[in-house]
Amino acid sequence: MNRKGVEYTLTKSETPGFWKWQFRIGDLVRSGKTEARLAMRRVELRIDRELKHAAHQLVS
């Protein structure tokens, strides 16, 4: 899947009701687990936060 040019994966976890996610922005790799409800939205919000943080660091 793709969010603002960032490829990410979202797969079912072995634990019922949870999803595993992972994305990469440059050399930065983030991964984790989230509850099934709204899993895609939560990952996309995390990507948005990381992109905003990366842009802020470039300006500073």
C-alpha distance matrix in Angstrom:
0.0 3.8 7.0 10.2 9.5 8.3 5.6 5.4 6.3 8.1 11.0 14.4 17.1 20.6 21.9 21.9 20.2 17.9 14.3 13.5 10.8 10.6 9.7 12.1 13.9 16.7 18.7 17.6 15.5 14.9 14.5 16.0 16.4 16.5 18.2 16.5 17.5 15.1 12.8 9.6 12.0 13.6 10.7 10.0 13.8 14.1 12.0 14.3 17.3 16.6 16.2 19.4 21.2 20.5 21.7 24.7 25.6 25.7 28.1 30.4
3.8 0.0 3.8 6.5 5.9 5.4 4.5 6.0 8.6 10.8 14.2 17.6 20.0 23.6 24.6 24.7 22.7 20.2 16.7 15.6 12.4 11.5 9.5 11.0 11.9 14.7 17.2 16.2 14.9 14.6 15.1 17.0 18.0 18.0 19.9 18.6 19.2 16.2 14.3 10.8 12.1 13.6 10.7 8.9 12.5 12.9 10.1 11.8 15.1 14.4 13.3 16.4 18.5 17.6 18.5 21.7 22.7 22.5 24.8 27.3
7.0 3.8 0.0 3.8 5.4 5.2 6.6 7.6 10.7 12.2 16.0 19.1 21.2 24.9 25.5 25.5 23.1 20.6 17.4 16.4 13.0 12.2 9.8 11.2 11.2 14.4 17.1 15.6 14.8 14.1 15.1 16.8 17.9 17.4 19.5 18.6 18.6 15.2 13.7 10.2 10.3 11.8 9.3 6.5 9.5 10.4 7.4 8.3 11.8 11.7 10.4 13.1 15.6 15.1 15.7 18.6 20.1 20.2 22.1 24.5
10.2 6.5 3.8 0.0 3.8 5.6 8.5 10.5 14.0 15.9 19.6 22.8 24.7 28.5 29.0 29.2 26.7 24.1 20.9 19.8 16.2 14.8 11.9 12.1 10.9 13.6 16.8 15.8 15.9 15.7 17.4 19.5 20.9 20.6 22.8 22.2 21.9 18.4 17.1 13.8 13.2 14.5 12.2 9.1 11.0 11.9 8.5 8.2 11.7 11.5 9.0 11.5 14.3 13.5 13.3 16.5 18.2 17.7 19.4 22.2
9.5 5.9 5.4 3.8 0.0 3.8 6.4 9.6 13.1 15.8 19.3 22.8 24.7 28.3 29.3 29.8 27.7 24.9 21.5 19.8 16.2 14.2 10.9 10.4 9.4 11.4 14.8 14.5 14.6 15.3 17.1 19.7 21.5 21.8 24.2 23.5 23.9 20.6 18.8 15.4 15.7 16.7 13.8 11.3 13.8 13.8 10.1 10.8 13.9 12.7 10.3 13.4 15.6 13.9 14.1 17.7 18.6 17.7 20.0 22.8
8.3 5.4 5.2 5.6 3.8 0.0 3.8 6.4 10.1 12.9 16.4 19.9 21.5 25.1 26.1 26.9 25.0 21.9 18.4 16.4 12.7 10.4 7.1 6.9 6.7 9.5 12.3 11.5 11.1 11.6 13.3 16.0 18.0 18.7 21.4 21.0 21.7 18.7 16.4 13.4 14.1 14.4 11.1 9.5 12.0 11.3 7.7 9.6 12.3 10.5 9.2 12.8 14.3 12.8 14.0 17.2 17.8 17.6 20.2 22.5
5.6 4.5 6.6 8.5 6.4 3.8 0.0 3.8 7.1 10.3 13.5 17.2 18.9 22.4 23.8 24.6 23.0 20.0 16.3 14.3 10.8 8.7 6.1 7.1 8.6 11.1 13.2 12.5 11.1 11.5 12.4 15.0 16.7 17.6 20.2 19.5 20.7 18.1 15.4 12.5 14.2 14.6 11.1 10.4 13.6 12.7 9.7 12.4 14.9 13.2 12.5 16.2 17.4 16.0 17.6 20.7 21.1 21.0 23.8 25.9
5.4 6.0 7.6 10.5 9.6 6.4 3.8 0.0 3.8 6.8 10.1 13.7 15.3 18.8 20.1 20.9 19.4 16.3 12.6 10.6 7.1 5.6 4.4 7.3 9.8 12.8 14.1 12.6 10.2 9.6 9.5 11.7 13.1 14.0 16.6 16.0 17.6 15.3 12.2 9.8 12.0 12.0 8.4 8.8 12.1 11.0 8.9 12.2 14.3 12.9 13.3 16.7 17.7 16.9 19.0 21.7 22.0 22.5 25.3 27.0
6.3 8.6 10.7 14.0 13.1 10.1 7.1 3.8 0.0 3.8 6.5 10.2 12.0 15.4 17.0 17.8 16.7 13.7 9.9 7.9 5.4 5.4 6.6 9.9 13.0 15.8 16.5 14.9 11.8 10.8 9.3 10.7 11.4 12.6 14.9 13.9 16.1 14.5 11.1 9.5 12.5 12.5 9.2 10.7 14.0 12.9 11.8 15.1 17.0 15.8 16.7 20.0 20.7 20.2 22.5 25.0 25.2 26.0 28.8 30.3
8.1 10.8 12.2 15.9 15.8 12.9 10.3 6.8 3.8 0.0 3.8 7.0 9.2 12.8 13.9 14.3 13.0 10.2 6.5 5.7 4.5 6.9 9.2 12.9 15.9 18.9 19.5 17.3 14.1 12.2 9.8 9.8 9.2 9.8 11.5 10.2 12.6 11.5 8.1 7.3 10.8 10.8 8.3 10.6 13.6 12.9 12.8 15.9 17.6 17.1 18.4 21.3 22.1 22.2 24.4 26.6 27.1 28.2 30.8 32.2
11.0 14.2 16.0 19.6 19.3 16.4 13.5 10.1 6.5 3.8 0.0 3.8 6.3 9.6 11.3 11.8 11.3 8.9 5.5 5.3 6.5 9.1 12.1 15.6 18.9 21.7 21.8 19.8 16.2 14.4 11.4 10.8 9.5 10.4 11.5 10.0 13.2 13.2 9.8 10.1 13.8 13.5 11.6 14.2 17.0 16.1 16.4 19.6 21.0 20.4 22.0 24.9 25.4 25.5 28.0 30.1 30.4 31.6 34.3 35.5
14.4 17.6 19.1 22.8 22.8 19.9 17.2 13.7 10.2 7.0 3.8 0.0 3.8 6.7 8.1 8.1 8.1 6.4 4.4 6.1 8.8 12.0 15.3 18.9 22.2 25.1 24.9 22.6 19.0 16.8 13.3 11.7 9.4 9.9 9.9 8.3 11.9 13.0 10.1 11.5 15.0 14.5 13.5 16.4 18.8 18.0 18.9 22.0 23.1 22.9 24.8 27.4 27.8 28.3 30.8 32.6 33.0 34.5 37.1 38.1
17.1 20.0 21.2 24.7 24.7 21.5 18.9 15.3 12.0 9.2 6.3 3.8 0.0 3.8 5.2 6.8 7.8 5.5 4.8 5.6 9.2 12.3 16.0 19.3 22.7 25.4 24.7 22.3 18.6 16.2 12.5 10.3 7.8 9.2 9.6 9.4 13.1 14.6 11.6 13.7 16.8 15.5 14.6 18.0 19.8 18.5 19.8 23.0 23.5 23.1 25.5 27.9 27.9 28.5 31.3 32.9 32.9 34.7 37.4 38.0
20.6 23.6 24.9 28.5 28.3 25.1 22.4 18.8 15.4 12.8 9.6 6.7 3.8 0.0 3.8 6.2 8.9 7.8 8.4 9.1 12.8 15.6 19.3 22.5 26.0 28.5 27.4 25.1 21.4 19.2 15.4 13.1 10.7 12.2 12.1 12.0 15.7 17.8 15.0 17.3 20.3 19.0 18.3 21.7 23.4 22.0 23.4 26.7 27.0 26.5 29.1 31.5 31.2 31.8 34.8 36.2 36.1 38.0 40.7 41.2
21.9 24.6 25.5 29.0 29.3 26.1 23.8 20.1 17.0 13.9 11.3 8.1 5.2 3.8 0.0 3.8 6.4 5.8 8.1 9.7 13.5 16.6 20.4 23.7 26.9 29.7 28.7 26.0 22.4 19.7 15.9 12.9 9.8 10.5 9.7 10.3 13.8 16.3 14.0 17.0 19.5 17.9 17.9 21.4 22.6 21.4 23.3 26.3 26.3 26.3 29.1 31.1 30.8 31.9 34.8 35.9 36.0 38.2 40.6 40.9
21.9 24.7 25.5 29.2 29.8 26.9 24.6 20.9 17.8 14.3 11.8 8.1 6.8 6.2 3.8 0.0 3.8 5.6 8.5 11.3 14.8 18.3 21.8 25.4 28.5 31.5 30.9 28.2 24.6 21.8 18.1 15.1 11.6 11.1 9.1 8.6 11.7 14.7 13.2 16.3 18.7 17.7 18.2 21.4 22.6 22.1 24.1 26.8 27.1 27.5 30.1 32.0 32.1 33.3 35.9 37.1 37.6 39.7 42.0 42.5
20.2 22.7 23.1 26.7 27.7 25.0 23.0 19.4 16.7 13.0 11.3 8.1 7.8 8.9 6.4 3.8 0.0 3.8 7.0 10.5 13.5 17.2 20.5 24.2 26.9 30.2 30.0 27.0 23.7 20.5 17.1 14.0 10.3 8.6 5.8 5.1 8.0 11.1 10.0 13.3 15.4 14.5 15.5 18.6 19.6 19.4 21.6 24.0 24.4 25.2 27.6 29.3 29.7 31.1 33.6 34.7 35.4 37.6 39.6 40.2
17.9 20.2 20.6 24.1 24.9 21.9 20.0 16.3 13.7 10.2 8.9 6.4 5.5 7.8 5.8 5.6 3.8 0.0 3.8 6.9 10.0 13.6 17.0 20.6 23.4 26.6 26.2 23.3 19.9 16.8 13.3 10.2 6.5 5.5 4.4 4.8 8.4 10.5 8.2 11.5 13.7 12.2 12.7 16.1 17.1 16.5 18.6 21.2 21.5 22.0 24.5 26.3 26.5 27.8 30.4 31.5 32.1 34.2 36.4 36.9
14.3 16.7 17.4 20.9 21.5 18.4 16.3 12.6 9.9 6.5 5.5 4.4 4.8 8.4 8.1 8.5 7.0 3.8 0.0 3.8 6.5 10.3 13.5 17.2 20.2 23.3 23.2 20.4 17.0 14.1 10.7 8.4 5.5 5.5 6.2 5.8 9.2 10.1 6.8 9.1 12.0 10.8 10.2 13.5 15.2 14.4 15.9 18.8 19.5 19.6 21.8 24.1 24.4 25.2 27.8 29.3 29.8 31.6 34.0 34.8
13.5 15.6 16.4 19.8 19.8 16.4 14.3 10.6 7.9 5.7 5.3 6.1 5.6 9.1 9.7 11.3 10.5 6.9 3.8 0.0 3.8 7.1 10.7 14.2 17.4 20.2 19.8 17.1 13.6 10.9 7.4 5.8 4.4 6.6 9.0 9.3 12.5 12.6 8.9 10.3 13.1 11.4 9.7 13.2 15.0 13.3 14.4 17.8 18.2 17.6 20.0 22.5 22.4 22.9 25.8 27.4 27.5 29.2 31.8 32.5
10.8 12.4 13.0 16.2 16.2 12.7 10.8 7.1 5.4 4.5 6.5 8.8 9.2 12.8 13.5 14.8 13.5 10.0 6.5 3.8 0.0 3.8 7.1 10.7 13.8 16.8 16.7 14.1 10.7 8.2 5.4 5.5 6.1 7.8 10.8 11.1 13.5 12.4 8.6 8.8 11.4 9.8 7.1 10.2 12.3 10.5 10.9 14.5 15.2 14.4 16.4 19.2 19.3 19.5 22.3 24.1 24.2 25.8 28.4 29.3
10.6 11.5 12.2 14.8 14.2 10.4 8.7 5.6 5.4 6.9 9.1 12.0 12.3 15.6 16.6 18.3 17.2 13.6 10.3 7.1 3.8 0.0 3.8 7.1 10.4 13.2 13.0 10.7 7.3 5.6 4.1 6.7 8.9 11.1 14.3 14.8 17.0 15.5 11.9 11.2 13.4 11.8 8.4 10.7 12.9 10.4 9.8 13.6 14.3 12.6 14.5 17.6 17.4 17.1 20.0 22.0 21.7 23.0 26.0 26.9
9.7 9.5 9.8 11.9 10.9 7.1 6.1 4.4 6.6 9.2 12.1 15.3 16.0 19.3 20.4 21.8 20.5 17.0 13.5 10.7 7.1 3.8 0.0 3.8 6.9 9.9 10.5 8.4 5.9 5.5 6.5 9.6 12.2 13.9 17.1 17.5 19.1 17.0 13.7 12.1 13.7 12.5 8.8 9.9 12.1 9.6 7.8 11.5 12.5 10.3 11.4 14.9 14.9 14.1 16.8 19.1 18.9 19.8 22.8 24.1
12.1 11.0 11.2 12.1 10.4 6.9 7.1 7.3 9.9 12.9 15.6 18.9 19.3 22.5 23.7 25.4 24.2 20.6 17.2 14.2 10.7 7.1 3.8 0.0 3.8 6.2 6.9 5.6 4.4 6.3 8.8 12.4 15.4 17.3 20.7 21.2 22.8 20.5 17.3 15.6 16.8 15.6 11.9 12.4 14.1 11.5 9.0 12.2 13.0 9.9 10.5 14.1 13.8 12.1 14.9 17.4 16.7 17.2 20.5 21.8
13.9 11.9 11.2 10.9 9.4 6.7 8.6 9.8 13.0 15.9 18.9 22.2 22.7 26.0 26.9 28.5 26.9 23.4 20.2 17.4 13.8 10.4 6.9 3.8 0.0 3.8 6.1 5.2 6.5 8.4 11.6 15.0 18.1 19.6 23.0 23.6 24.7 22.0 19.3 17.3 17.8 16.7 13.3 12.9 14.0 11.6 8.6 10.9 11.5 8.1 7.8 11.4 11.1 8.8 11.3 14.1 13.4 13.5 16.8 18.3
16.7 14.7 14.4 13.6 11.4 9.5 11.1 12.8 15.8 18.9 21.7 25.1 25.4 28.5 29.7 31.5 30.2 26.6 23.3 20.2 16.8 13.2 9.9 6.2 3.8 0.0 3.8 5.5 7.9 10.9 14.2 17.8 21.1 22.9 26.4 27.1 28.4 25.8 22.9 21.0 21.5 20.4 17.0 16.6 17.7 15.3 12.4 14.3 14.6 11.0 10.4 13.6 12.9 9.8 12.1 14.9 13.4 12.9 16.5 17.9
18.7 17.2 17.1 16.8 14.8 12.3 13.2 14.1 16.5 19.5 21.8 24.9 24.7 27.4 28.7 30.9 30.0 26.2 23.2 19.8 16.7 13.0 10.5 6.9 6.1 3.8 0.0 3.8 6.4 9.9 13.2 16.8 20.4 22.7 26.4 27.4 29.0 26.8 23.7 22.3 23.0 21.4 18.0 18.4 19.3 16.3 14.1 16.4 16.1 12.3 12.8 15.7 14.2 11.4 14.4 16.5 14.4 14.5 18.3 18.9
17.6 16.2 15.6 15.8 14.5 11.5 12.5 12.6 14.9 17.3 19.8 22.6 22.3 25.1 26.0 28.2 27.0 23.3 20.4 17.1 14.1 10.7 8.4 5.6 5.2 5.5 3.8 0.0 3.8 6.6 10.2 13.6 17.2 19.4 23.1 24.4 25.9 23.8 20.7 19.6 20.2 18.2 15.0 15.7 16.3 13.0 11.3 13.9 13.1 9.4 10.8 13.6 11.8 9.9 13.4 15.1 13.4 14.4 17.9 18.3
15.5 14.9 14.8 15.9 14.6 11.1 11.1 10.2 11.8 14.1 16.2 19.0 18.6 21.4 22.4 24.6 23.7 19.9 17.0 13.6 10.7 7.3 5.9 4.4 6.5 7.9 6.4 3.8 0.0 3.8 6.8 10.4 14.0 16.5 20.1 21.3 23.2 21.4 18.0 17.2 18.4 16.3 13.0 14.4 15.4 12.0 10.8 14.1 13.6 10.4 12.3 15.4 14.0 12.7 16.2 18.0 16.7 17.9 21.2 21.7
14.9 14.6 14.1 15.7 15.3 11.6 11.5 9.6 10.8 12.2 14.4 16.8 16.2 19.2 19.7 21.8 20.5 16.8 14.1 10.9 8.2 5.6 5.5 6.3 8.4 10.9 9.9 6.6 3.8 0.0 3.8 7.1 10.6 12.9 16.6 18.1 19.9 18.2 14.9 14.6 15.5 13.1 10.1 12.1 12.8 9.2 9.0 12.5 11.8 9.3 12.0 14.7 13.5 13.2 16.6 18.1 17.3 19.1 22.1 22.4
14.5 15.1 15.1 17.4 17.1 13.3 12.4 9.5 9.3 9.8 11.4 13.3 12.5 15.4 15.9 18.1 17.1 13.3 10.7 7.4 5.4 4.1 6.5 8.8 11.6 14.2 13.2 10.2 6.8 3.8 0.0 3.8 7.3 10.0 13.7 15.2 17.4 16.3 12.7 13.1 14.6 12.1 9.3 12.3 13.3 10.2 10.7 14.3 13.9 12.2 14.9 17.5 16.6 16.7 20.0 21.4 20.9 22.8 25.6 26.0
16.0 17.0 16.8 19.5 19.7 16.0 15.0 11.7 10.7 9.8 10.8 11.7 10.3 13.1 12.9 15.1 14.0 10.2 8.4 5.8 5.5 6.7 9.6 12.4 15.0 17.8 16.8 13.6 10.4 7.1 3.8 0.0 3.8 6.9 10.5 12.5 14.9 14.4 10.9 12.4 13.9 10.9 9.2 12.8 13.4 10.6 12.3 15.6 14.9 14.0 17.1 19.2 18.4 19.2 22.4 23.4 23.2 25.4 28.0 28.2
16.4 18.0 17.9 20.9 21.5 18.0 16.7 13.1 11.4 9.2 9.5 9.4 7.8 10.7 9.8 11.6 10.3 6.5 5.5 4.4 6.1 8.9 12.2 15.4 18.1 21.1 20.4 17.2 14.0 10.6 7.3 3.8 0.0 3.8 7.0 9.2 11.8 12.1 8.8 11.2 12.9 10.2 9.4 13.2 13.9 12.0 14.1 17.1 16.7 16.6 19.5 21.4 21.0 22.1 25.1 26.1 26.2 28.5 30.8 31.1
16.5 18.0 17.4 20.6 21.8 18.7 17.6 14.0 12.6 9.8 10.4 9.9 9.2 12.2 10.5 11.1 8.6 5.5 5.5 6.6 7.8 11.1 13.9 17.3 19.6 22.9 22.7 19.4 16.5 12.9 10.0 6.9 3.8 0.0 3.8 6.4 8.3 8.7 6.1 9.2 10.4 7.8 8.4 12.0 12.4 11.3 14.0 16.4 16.2 16.9 19.7 21.2 21.2 22.8 25.4 26.2 26.9 29.2 31.2 31.7
18.2 19.9 19.5 22.8 24.2 21.4 20.2 16.6 14.9 11.5 11.5 9.9 9.6 12.1 9.7 9.1 5.8 4.4 6.2 9.0 10.8 14.3 17.1 20.7 23.0 26.4 26.4 23.1 20.1 16.6 13.7 10.5 7.0 3.8 0.0 3.8 5.6 7.5 6.2 10.0 11.1 9.3 10.9 14.0 14.3 14.1 16.8 18.8 18.9 20.1 22.6 24.0 24.3 26.1 28.4 29.2 30.2 32.5 34.3 34.8
16.5 18.6 18.6 22.2 23.5 21.0 19.5 16.0 13.9 10.2 10.0 8.3 9.4 12.0 10.3 8.6 5.1 4.8 5.8 9.3 11.1 14.8 17.5 21.2 23.6 27.1 27.4 24.4 21.3 18.1 15.2 12.5 9.2 6.4 3.8 0.0 3.8 6.1 5.2 8.5 10.3 9.9 11.2 13.9 15.0 15.4 17.5 19.5 20.3 21.4 23.5 25.1 25.9 27.4 29.5 30.7 31.8 33.8 35.6 36.5
17.5 19.2 18.6 21.9 23.9 21.7 20.7 17.6 16.1 12.6 13.2 11.9 13.1 15.7 13.8 11.7 8.0 8.4 9.2 12.5 13.5 17.0 19.1 22.8 24.7 28.4 29.0 25.9 23.2 19.9 17.4 14.9 11.8 8.3 5.6 3.8 0.0 3.8 5.5 8.5 9.1 9.2 11.6 13.5 14.1 15.3 17.6 18.9 19.8 21.6 23.4 24.6 25.7 27.6 29.3 30.3 31.9 33.8 35.3 36.3
15.1 16.2 15.2 18.4 20.6 18.7 18.1 15.3 14.5 11.5 13.2 13.0 14.6 17.8 16.3 14.7 11.1 10.5 10.1 12.6 12.4 15.5 17.0 20.5 22.0 25.8 26.8 23.8 21.4 18.2 16.3 14.4 12.1 8.7 7.5 6.1 3.8 0.0 3.8 5.6 5.3 6.3 8.8 10.1 10.7 12.5 14.5 15.5 16.7 18.7 20.2 21.3 22.8 24.6 26.0 27.2 29.0 30.7 32.1 33.3
12.8 14.3 13.7 17.1 18.8 16.4 15.4 12.2 11.1 8.1 9.8 10.1 11.6 15.0 14.0 13.2 10.0 8.2 6.8 8.9 8.6 11.9 13.7 17.3 19.3 22.9 23.7 20.7 18.0 14.9 12.7 10.9 8.8 6.1 6.2 5.2 5.5 3.8 0.0 3.8 5.5 5.2 6.4 8.7 10.0 10.8 12.6 14.4 15.6 16.8 18.6 20.2 21.3 22.7 24.6 26.0 27.3 29.0 30.9 32.0
9.6 10.8 10.2 13.8 15.4 13.4 12.5 9.8 9.5 7.3 10.1 11.5 13.7 17.3 17.0 16.3 13.3 11.5 9.1 10.3 8.8 11.2 12.1 15.6 17.3 21.0 22.3 19.6 17.2 14.6 13.1 12.4 11.2 9.2 10.0 8.5 8.5 5.6 3.8 0.0 3.8 5.5 5.3 6.2 8.7 10.0 10.7 12.4 14.4 15.5 16.6 18.5 20.1 21.1 22.6 24.5 25.9 27.3 29.1 30.6
12.0 12.1 10.3 13.2 15.7 14.1 14.2 12.0 12.5 10.8 13.8 15.0 16.8 20.3 19.5 18.7 15.4 13.7 12.0 13.1 11.4 13.4 13.7 16.8 17.8 21.5 23.0 20.2 18.4 15.5 14.6 13.9 12.9 10.4 11.1 10.3 9.1 5.3 5.5 3.8 0.0 3.8 5.5 5.1 6.2 8.6 9.9 10.5 12.4 14.3 15.3 16.5 18.4 20.0 21.1 22.6 24.5 25.9 27.3 28.8
13.6 13.6 11.8 14.5 16.7 14.4 14.6 12.0 12.5 10.8 13.5 14.5 15.5 19.0 17.9 17.7 14.5 12.2 10.8 11.4 9.8 11.8 12.5 15.6 16.7 20.4 21.4 18.2 16.3 13.1 12.1 10.9 10.2 7.8 9.3 9.9 9.2 6.3 5.2 5.5 3.8 0.0 3.8 5.4 5.1 6.3 8.7 9.9 10.7 12.5 14.3 15.4 16.6 18.5 20.1 21.2 22.8 24.7 26.2 27.2
10.7 10.7 9.3 12.2 13.8 11.1 11.1 8.4 9.2 8.3 11.6 13.5 14.6 18.3 17.9 18.2 15.5 12.7 10.2 9.7 7.1 8.4 8.8 11.9 13.3 17.0 18.0 15.0 13.0 10.1 9.3 9.2 9.4 8.4 10.9 11.2 11.6 8.8 6.4 5.3 5.5 3.8 0.0 3.8 5.4 5.0 6.3 8.7 9.9 10.6 12.3 14.3 15.3 16.4 18.4 20.0 21.1 22.7 24.7 25.9
10.0 8.9 6.5 9.1 11.3 9.5 10.4 8.8 10.7 10.6 14.2 16.4 18.0 21.7 21.4 21.4 18.6 16.1 13.5 13.2 10.2 10.7 9.9 12.4 12.9 16.6 18.4 15.7 14.4 12.1 12.3 12.8 13.2 12.0 14.0 13.9 13.5 10.1 8.7 6.2 5.1 5.4 3.8 0.0 3.8 5.4 5.0 6.2 8.7 9.9 10.5 12.3 14.2 15.2 16.5 18.4 20.0 21.2 22.9 24.6
13.8 12.5 9.5 11.0 13.8 12.0 13.6 12.1 14.0 13.6 17.0 18.8 19.8 23.4 22.6 22.6 19.6 17.1 15.2 15.0 12.3 12.9 12.1 14.1 14.0 17.7 19.3 16.3 15.4 12.8 13.3 13.4 13.9 12.4 14.3 15.0 14.1 10.7 10.0 8.7 6.2 5.1 5.4 3.8 0.0 3.8 5.4 5.0 6.3 8.7 9.9 10.6 12.3 14.2 15.4 16.5 18.5 20.2 21.4 22.8
14.1 12.9 10.4 11.9 13.8 11.3 12.7 11.0 12.9 12.9 16.1 18.0 18.5 22.0 21.4 22.1 19.4 16.5 14.4 13.3 10.5 10.4 9.6 11.5 11.6 15.3 16.3 13.0 12.0 9.2 10.2 10.6 12.0 11.3 14.1 15.4 15.3 12.5 10.8 10.0 8.6 6.3 5.0 5.4 3.8 0.0 3.8 5.4 5.1 6.3 8.6 9.9 10.6 12.3 14.3 15.3 16.6 18.6 20.3 21.2
12.0 10.1 7.4 8.5 10.1 7.7 9.7 8.9 11.8 12.8 16.4 18.9 19.8 23.4 23.3 24.1 21.6 18.6 15.9 14.4 10.9 9.8 7.8 9.0 8.6 12.4 14.1 11.3 10.8 9.0 10.7 12.3 14.1 14.0 16.8 17.5 17.6 14.5 12.6 10.7 9.9 8.7 6.3 5.0 5.4 3.8 0.0 3.8 5.4 5.1 6.1 8.5 9.8 10.4 12.2 14.1 15.3 16.6 18.6 20.1
14.3 11.8 8.3 8.2 10.8 9.6 12.4 12.2 15.1 15.9 19.6 22.0 23.0 26.7 26.3 26.8 24.0 21.2 18.8 17.8 14.5 13.6 11.5 12.2 10.9 14.3 16.4 13.9 14.1 12.5 14.3 15.6 17.1 16.4 18.8 19.5 18.9 15.5 14.4 12.4 10.5 9.9 8.7 6.2 5.0 5.4 3.8 0.0 3.8 5.5 5.2 6.1 8.6 9.9 10.6 12.3 14.3 15.5 16.8 18.6
17.3 15.1 11.8 11.7 13.9 12.3 14.9 14.3 17.0 17.6 21.0 23.1 23.5 27.0 26.3 27.1 24.4 21.5 19.5 18.2 15.2 14.3 12.5 13.0 11.5 14.6 16.1 13.1 13.6 11.8 13.9 14.9 16.7 16.2 18.9 20.3 19.8 16.7 15.6 14.4 12.4 10.7 9.9 8.7 6.3 5.1 5.4 3.8 0.0 3.8 5.5 5.1 6.1 8.6 9.9 10.5 12.4 14.4 15.6 16.6
16.6 14.4 11.7 11.5 12.7 10.5 13.2 12.9 15.8 17.1 20.4 22.9 23.1 26.5 26.3 27.5 25.2 22.0 19.6 17.6 14.4 12.6 10.3 9.9 8.1 11.0 12.3 9.4 10.4 9.3 12.2 14.0 16.6 16.9 20.1 21.4 21.6 18.7 16.8 15.5 14.3 12.5 10.6 9.9 8.7 6.3 5.1 5.5 3.8 0.0 3.8 5.4 5.0 6.1 8.5 9.8 10.5 12.4 14.4 15.4
16.2 13.3 10.4 9.0 10.3 9.2 12.5 13.3 16.7 18.4 22.0 24.8 25.5 29.1 29.1 30.1 27.6 24.5 21.8 20.0 16.4 14.5 11.4 10.5 7.8 10.4 12.8 10.8 12.3 12.0 14.9 17.1 19.5 19.7 22.6 23.5 23.4 20.2 18.6 16.6 15.3 14.3 12.3 10.5 9.9 8.6 6.1 5.2 5.5 3.8 0.0 3.8 5.4 5.1 6.1 8.5 9.9 10.7 12.6 14.4
19.4 16.4 13.1 11.5 13.4 12.8 16.2 16.7 20.0 21.3 24.9 27.4 27.9 31.5 31.1 32.0 29.3 26.3 24.1 22.5 19.2 17.6 14.9 14.1 11.4 13.6 15.7 13.6 15.4 14.7 17.5 19.2 21.4 21.2 24.0 25.1 24.6 21.3 20.2 18.5 16.5 15.4 14.3 12.3 10.6 9.9 8.5 6.1 5.1 5.4 3.8 0.0 3.8 5.5 5.2 6.2 8.7 10.0 10.9 12.5
21.2 18.5 15.6 14.3 15.6 14.3 17.4 17.7 20.7 22.1 25.4 27.8 27.9 31.2 30.8 32.1 29.7 26.5 24.4 22.4 19.3 17.4 14.9 13.8 11.1 12.9 14.2 11.8 14.0 13.5 16.6 18.4 21.0 21.2 24.3 25.9 25.7 22.8 21.3 20.1 18.4 16.6 15.3 14.2 12.3 10.6 9.8 8.6 6.1 5.0 5.4 3.8 0.0 3.8 5.5 5.1 6.3 8.8 10.1 10.7
20.5 17.6 15.1 13.5 13.9 12.8 16.0 16.9 20.2 22.2 25.5 28.3 28.5 31.8 31.9 33.3 31.1 27.8 25.2 22.9 19.5 17.1 14.1 12.1 8.8 9.8 11.4 9.9 12.7 13.2 16.7 19.2 22.1 22.8 26.1 27.4 27.6 24.6 22.7 21.1 20.0 18.5 16.4 15.2 14.2 12.3 10.4 9.9 8.6 6.1 5.1 5.5 3.8 0.0 3.8 5.4 5.2 6.4 8.9 10.1
21.7 18.5 15.7 13.3 14.1 14.0 17.6 19.0 22.5 24.4 28.0 30.8 31.3 34.8 34.8 35.9 33.6 30.4 27.8 25.8 22.3 20.0 16.8 14.9 11.3 12.1 14.4 13.4 16.2 16.6 20.0 22.4 25.1 25.4 28.4 29.5 29.3 26.0 24.6 22.6 21.1 20.1 18.4 16.5 15.4 14.3 12.2 10.6 9.9 8.5 6.1 5.2 5.5 3.8 0.0 3.8 5.4 5.2 6.5 8.9
24.7 21.7 18.6 16.5 17.7 17.2 20.7 21.7 25.0 26.6 30.1 32.6 32.9 36.2 35.9 37.1 34.7 31.5 29.3 27.4 24.1 22.0 19.1 17.4 14.1 14.9 16.5 15.1 18.0 18.1 21.4 23.4 26.1 26.2 29.2 30.7 30.3 27.2 26.0 24.5 22.6 21.2 20.0 18.4 16.5 15.3 14.1 12.3 10.5 9.8 8.5 6.2 5.1 5.4 3.8 0.0 3.8 5.4 5.3 6.4
25.6 22.7 20.1 18.2 18.6 17.8 21.1 22.0 25.2 27.1 30.4 33.0 32.9 36.1 36.0 37.6 35.4 32.1 29.8 27.5 24.2 21.7 18.9 16.7 13.4 13.4 14.4 13.4 16.7 17.3 20.9 23.2 26.2 26.9 30.2 31.8 31.9 29.0 27.3 25.9 24.5 22.8 21.1 20.0 18.5 16.6 15.3 14.3 12.4 10.5 9.9 8.7 6.3 5.2 5.4 3.8 0.0 3.8 5.4 5.2
25.7 22.5 20.2 17.7 17.7 17.6 21.0 22.5 26.0 28.2 31.6 34.5 34.7 38.0 38.2 39.7 37.6 34.2 31.6 29.2 25.8 23.0 19.8 17.2 13.5 12.9 14.5 14.4 17.9 19.1 22.8 25.4 28.5 29.2 32.5 33.8 33.8 30.7 29.0 27.3 25.9 24.7 22.7 21.2 20.2 18.6 16.6 15.5 14.4 12.4 10.7 10.0 8.8 6.4 5.2 5.4 3.8 0.0 3.8 5.6
28.1 24.8 22.1 19.4 20.0 20.2 23.8 25.3 28.8 30.8 34.3 37.1 37.4 40.7 40.6 42.0 39.6 36.4 34.0 31.8 28.4 26.0 22.8 20.5 16.8 16.5 18.3 17.9 21.2 22.1 25.6 28.0 30.8 31.2 34.3 35.6 35.3 32.1 30.9 29.1 27.3 26.2 24.7 22.9 21.4 20.3 18.6 16.8 15.6 14.4 12.6 10.9 10.1 8.9 6.5 5.3 5.4 3.8 0.0 3.8
30.4 27.3 24.5 22.2 22.8 22.5 25.9 27.0 30.3 32.2 35.5 38.1 38.0 41.2 40.9 42.5 40.2 36.9 34.8 32.5 29.3 26.9 24.1 21.8 18.3 17.9 18.9 18.3 21.7 22.4 26.0 28.2 31.1 31.7 34.8 36.5 36.3 33.3 32.0 30.6 28.8 27.2 25.9 24.6 22.8 21.2 20.1 18.6 16.6 15.4 14.4 12.5 10.7 10.1 8.9 6.4 5.2 5.6 3.8 0.0
